Amino acid sequence: MEKTLIKLGFTEIDVDVYFYLNQEGPRKINEMTEALKLYRKKLFRILKKLQSKGIIETSQENPDSFSALPFEKVLDLFIKANLDQAKRVMKSKEELLSTWRSITEKDDAKS
């Protein structure tokens, strides 16, 4: 699973934090810094990055407590993001090919 997450853009530290929260459940930063042996500032940056990707959440009741989405939902998020990206490329495919042809035709004319 670690290799899969790294292929999806996680760093090894991201994976460690995600696995820890996934296995231990909601935790506060102080608990995590101790268990993961990370400096508070570094851990906070990692948590914010994972939160921006939508795979780490803060508790509604206790905003200092972080938890991880289930692995299945993380995979669903990445699948959706990649499908959305593929759709954008498909949508602009003709325009991109037209631009490419005009560039290569100019280069051919110069030769």
PyMOL commands that set and color helices and strands:
alter all, ss='L'
color gray80, all
select helices_A, chain A and resi 2-7+12-24+29-36+40-52+71-91+93-110
alter helices_A, ss='H'
color red, helices_A
select strands_A, chain A and resi 27-28+56-58+65-68
alter strands_A, ss='S'
color yellow, strands_A
deselect
rebuild
show_as cartoon
